[in-house]
Amino acid sequence: MPEKIFERLNDASGVYFEGTLVERRQTPFQLLEVYDTPELGRIFRLDGFNMTSERDEFFYHENLVHPAAVAHPAPRRALVIGGGDGGSSEELLKHPSLEVVHMAELDPEVIEVAKAHFRKVHRGAFDNPRLKVTVGDGLVYLRATPERYDLVSMDLTDPVGPSVELYSPATFALAKRAMTANGALTLHIGSPFSHPKRVRETIGNLRQVVKRVTPYFAHIPLYGSIWGFACASDALDPGAMTAGEVERVIAERKLPDLQYYNGETHRAVFAIPNYVRALVA
């Protein structure tokens, strides 16, 4: 029987979808759920939070990856912290200059369920020889790795409970250490409407570590809100690119199957409303 799948945005509001449970399991790290829904297809949830869906995954994954990847002249190595559904890695692998995309995912059961249920999200990325998967704590990996990456994407759960540490200046400093001199870090920062404190604090934490922090925003249907992202880099400024420059890179790299991202949307996500400017000034 269909049931209402609720997720709170904050203490006073939230979003719901109707769906039918496909799988529920408690892993050593989190509660994992898969639902089939008429609105968004199959939905992936962790600890009661909606992570991704078949129908709208490109809203999130294309915006997390491509603004920074297109701004980089020729990214060769990329690191995804988290992202066990494979969506971020699949977008990165579209860039032909990338020789390796390294995913560091804490929970092996997330990868297992993604492979079983979410091919429409990862589109076979786990079979791509350029994808390297390490199962383990991303923070531990960042502390130990000698590798340097052109792009680092933190594709993580919200900064709630134990995850708060992952959005701290100390963690961002570790990510910066793992980047090349002209590398970039991207991550999501929450809803400026429902999580203004979270957005302000995450941007502030990034600015303690990285010279240029460029916030940007897009609506995510699954999350029920305008959602924030940030690109942090000492060198790259994706917000300075024109629509024409972006379209030229897309054409040169022959980026396939883009359902959201183009030159005009690249410009649009960096257009910040006045109420949000106060949070990120």
C-alpha positions as CSV (number, residue, x, y, z in Angstrom):
1,M,0.0,0.0,0.0
2,P,1.3,3.5,-0.8
3,E,2.3,5.6,2.2
4,K,3.3,9.2,2.7
5,I,7.0,9.7,2.8
6,F,7.8,12.7,5.0
7,E,11.0,14.7,5.4
8,R,11.4,17.7,7.6
9,L,13.1,20.8,6.2
10,N,13.1,22.3,9.6
11,D,11.0,22.2,12.8
12,A,8.1,24.0,11.1
13,S,7.9,22.7,7.6
14,G,8.7,19.8,5.3
15,V,7.9,17.9,2.1
16,Y,6.2,14.6,1.4
17,F,5.7,12.2,-1.5
18,E,3.5,9.1,-1.8
19,G,5.3,5.9,-2.3
20,T,5.6,2.2,-1.8
21,L,8.4,0.6,0.2
22,V,10.8,-1.5,-1.9
23,E,13.6,-2.1,0.6
24,R,14.5,-1.0,4.2
25,R,17.7,-2.0,6.0
26,Q,19.6,-0.9,9.0
27,T,23.3,-0.8,8.0
28,P,26.0,-0.4,10.7
29,F,26.0,3.3,9.8
30,Q,22.4,4.4,8.9
31,L,18.8,3.4,8.1
32,L,18.6,2.9,4.3
33,E,15.2,3.0,2.5
34,V,14.1,2.6,-1.1
35,Y,10.6,3.7,-2.3
36,D,8.8,3.7,-5.6
37,T,6.9,6.9,-6.1
38,P,4.6,8.1,-8.9
39,E,6.1,11.6,-8.8
40,L,9.8,11.0,-8.8
41,G,10.3,7.3,-9.6
42,R,12.5,5.4,-7.2
43,I,13.7,7.4,-4.2
44,F,16.8,6.7,-2.0
45,R,16.6,7.8,1.6
46,L,19.1,7.7,4.5
47,D,18.0,8.2,8.1
48,G,14.7,9.6,7.0
49,F,16.3,12.2,4.6
50,N,15.7,12.1,0.8
51,M,19.0,11.6,-1.0
52,T,18.2,11.1,-4.7
53,S,15.5,10.0,-7.1
54,E,15.5,8.6,-10.6
55,R,13.5,11.4,-12.1
56,D,15.2,14.5,-10.6
57,E,18.7,13.4,-9.8
58,F,20.1,15.6,-12.6
59,F,18.9,18.8,-10.9
60,Y,21.4,18.0,-8.0
61,H,24.2,16.1,-9.6
62,E,24.7,18.3,-12.7
63,N,24.8,21.4,-10.6
64,L,27.1,19.9,-8.0
65,V,29.6,18.9,-10.7
66,H,29.6,20.9,-13.9
67,P,29.9,24.6,-12.9
68,A,33.4,23.9,-11.4
69,A,34.4,21.1,-13.9
70,V,33.6,23.4,-16.9
71,A,35.5,26.3,-15.3
72,H,38.6,24.1,-15.0
73,P,40.6,24.1,-18.2
74,A,41.4,20.3,-18.2
75,P,40.6,18.4,-15.0
76,R,42.5,15.1,-14.8
77,R,41.8,13.7,-11.3
78,A,38.6,14.0,-9.3
79,L,37.6,12.9,-5.8
80,V,34.0,12.3,-4.6
81,I,33.6,12.1,-0.8
82,G,30.4,10.1,-0.3
83,G,28.2,10.0,-3.4
84,G,27.7,6.2,-3.1
85,D,24.7,6.4,-5.4
86,G,27.1,7.1,-8.2
87,G,25.4,10.1,-9.6
88,S,28.2,12.6,-9.0
89,S,30.8,10.2,-10.4
90,E,28.7,9.6,-13.5
91,E,28.6,13.4,-14.2
92,L,32.3,13.8,-13.6
93,L,33.1,10.9,-16.0
94,K,31.4,12.8,-18.8
95,H,34.5,15.1,-18.9
96,P,37.0,13.3,-21.3
97,S,40.1,14.8,-19.7
98,L,39.4,13.0,-16.4
99,E,41.7,10.1,-16.1
100,V,40.4,8.9,-12.7
101,V,37.4,9.6,-10.5
102,H,37.9,8.4,-7.0
103,M,34.9,7.7,-4.8
104,A,35.4,7.4,-1.1
105,E,32.1,6.1,0.4
106,L,31.7,5.2,4.0
107,D,28.9,2.6,3.7
108,P,29.3,-0.3,1.3
109,E,25.6,-1.1,1.5
110,V,24.8,2.3,-0.1
111,I,26.9,1.2,-3.1
112,E,25.3,-2.2,-3.1
113,V,21.7,-0.8,-3.1
114,A,22.6,1.8,-5.8
115,K,23.9,-0.9,-8.1
116,A,20.7,-3.0,-7.5
117,H,18.1,-0.2,-7.7
118,F,19.5,3.0,-9.1
119,R,21.0,2.4,-12.5
120,K,19.0,5.4,-13.8
121,V,21.1,7.5,-11.4
122,H,24.6,6.1,-11.9
123,R,24.0,4.9,-15.5
124,G,26.7,2.2,-15.2
125,A,29.4,4.4,-13.7
126,F,30.5,1.6,-11.4
127,D,31.5,-0.4,-14.5
128,N,33.6,2.5,-15.9
129,P,37.4,1.6,-15.5
130,R,38.1,5.3,-14.7
131,L,36.1,5.0,-11.5
132,K,38.0,3.9,-8.4
133,V,36.0,3.1,-5.3
134,T,37.4,3.1,-1.8
135,V,35.0,2.0,1.0
136,G,35.8,3.8,4.2
137,D,35.7,7.1,6.1
138,G,36.2,10.0,3.7
139,L,37.8,12.1,6.5
140,V,40.3,9.3,7.2
141,Y,41.1,9.2,3.5
142,L,41.6,13.0,3.3
143,R,44.0,12.9,6.3
144,A,46.1,10.2,4.8
145,T,46.1,10.6,1.0
146,P,49.2,12.0,-0.8
147,E,47.1,12.4,-4.0
148,R,46.2,15.8,-5.4
149,Y,42.9,16.3,-7.2
150,D,41.7,19.0,-9.7
151,L,38.1,18.6,-8.5
152,V,36.8,17.5,-5.1
153,S,33.0,17.0,-4.6
154,M,31.6,16.5,-1.1
155,D,28.4,14.6,-1.9
156,L,27.3,14.1,1.7
157,T,24.2,14.0,3.9
158,D,23.1,17.3,5.6
159,P,25.3,18.7,8.4
160,V,23.2,17.2,11.2
161,G,24.5,15.1,14.1
162,P,27.8,13.3,13.3
163,S,27.9,14.9,9.8
164,V,28.5,18.4,11.3
165,E,32.2,17.7,11.5
166,L,32.3,17.2,7.7
167,Y,31.4,20.8,7.1
168,S,33.9,22.3,9.5
169,P,36.9,24.5,8.7
170,A,39.2,21.6,9.6
171,T,37.6,19.3,7.1
172,F,37.6,22.0,4.4
173,A,41.3,22.5,5.1
174,L,41.9,18.8,4.5
175,A,40.0,19.0,1.3
176,K,42.1,22.0,0.2
177,R,45.3,20.1,1.0
178,A,44.1,17.3,-1.3
179,M,43.6,19.8,-4.2
180,T,45.9,21.0,-6.9
181,A,46.8,24.7,-6.9
182,N,44.0,25.5,-9.4
183,G,41.6,22.9,-8.0
184,A,38.1,23.4,-6.8
185,L,35.9,22.0,-4.0
186,T,32.1,21.7,-4.5
187,L,29.4,20.8,-2.1
188,H,25.8,21.4,-1.2
189,I,25.0,23.9,1.6
190,G,21.3,23.6,2.3
191,S,18.3,25.7,1.6
192,P,18.7,29.5,2.1
193,F,15.0,29.7,2.9
194,S,14.6,26.8,5.3
195,H,18.3,26.6,6.6
196,P,19.6,30.2,6.6
197,K,21.9,29.6,9.6
198,R,23.4,26.5,7.9
199,V,24.0,28.3,4.7
200,R,25.7,31.3,6.4
201,E,27.8,29.1,8.7
202,T,29.0,26.8,5.9
203,I,30.0,29.7,3.6
204,G,31.8,31.3,6.6
205,N,33.7,28.0,7.3
206,L,34.7,27.7,3.7
207,R,36.0,31.3,3.6
208,Q,38.3,30.6,6.6
209,V,40.2,28.2,4.4
210,V,39.8,29.1,0.7
211,K,40.3,32.4,-1.0
212,R,37.3,32.4,-3.4
213,V,33.9,30.9,-2.3
214,T,31.2,31.2,-4.9
215,P,27.7,30.2,-3.8
216,Y,25.0,29.3,-6.2
217,F,21.4,28.0,-6.0
218,A,19.0,25.8,-7.9
219,H,15.6,24.3,-7.1
220,I,15.7,20.6,-6.3
221,P,12.2,18.9,-6.5
222,L,13.0,16.0,-4.2
223,Y,14.2,18.5,-1.5
224,G,11.2,20.7,-1.9
225,S,13.1,23.9,-1.9
226,I,15.7,26.1,-3.5
227,W,19.0,24.5,-2.6
228,G,22.4,26.0,-2.2
229,F,25.8,24.8,-3.5
230,A,29.3,26.3,-3.3
231,C,32.4,26.2,-5.3
232,A,35.5,26.9,-3.3
233,S,38.9,27.5,-5.0
234,D,42.0,29.7,-4.7
235,A,42.0,30.0,-8.5
236,L,38.7,29.2,-10.3
237,D,35.8,31.5,-10.5
238,P,32.9,29.7,-12.3
239,G,30.7,32.7,-11.7
240,A,32.8,34.8,-14.0
241,M,32.1,32.6,-17.1
242,T,29.7,33.8,-19.8
243,A,27.0,31.6,-21.2
244,G,28.9,31.5,-24.5
245,E,32.1,30.4,-22.8
246,V,30.2,27.6,-21.1
247,E,28.6,26.5,-24.3
248,R,31.9,26.4,-26.0
249,V,33.4,24.1,-23.4
250,I,30.3,21.8,-23.5
251,A,30.7,21.5,-27.2
252,E,34.5,21.0,-27.1
253,R,34.2,18.2,-24.5
254,K,31.1,16.8,-26.1
255,L,29.4,16.5,-22.7
256,P,26.5,14.0,-23.2
257,D,23.0,13.7,-21.8
258,L,22.9,17.0,-20.0
259,Q,19.3,17.4,-18.8
260,Y,19.7,20.6,-16.7
261,Y,23.1,22.2,-17.3
262,N,23.8,24.6,-20.2
263,G,25.4,28.1,-20.7
264,E,22.2,29.9,-19.6
265,T,21.6,27.8,-16.5
266,H,25.2,28.2,-15.5
267,R,24.7,32.0,-15.5
268,A,21.3,31.7,-13.8
269,V,22.4,29.7,-10.8
270,F,24.9,32.4,-9.8
271,A,22.2,35.1,-9.9
272,I,21.5,35.5,-6.2
273,P,18.3,37.1,-4.8
274,N,18.7,39.9,-2.4
275,Y,17.4,37.9,0.6
276,V,20.2,35.3,0.0
277,R,22.9,38.0,-0.6
278,A,22.5,38.9,3.1
279,L,23.4,35.3,4.0
280,V,26.4,34.9,1.8
281,A,27.8,38.5,1.8
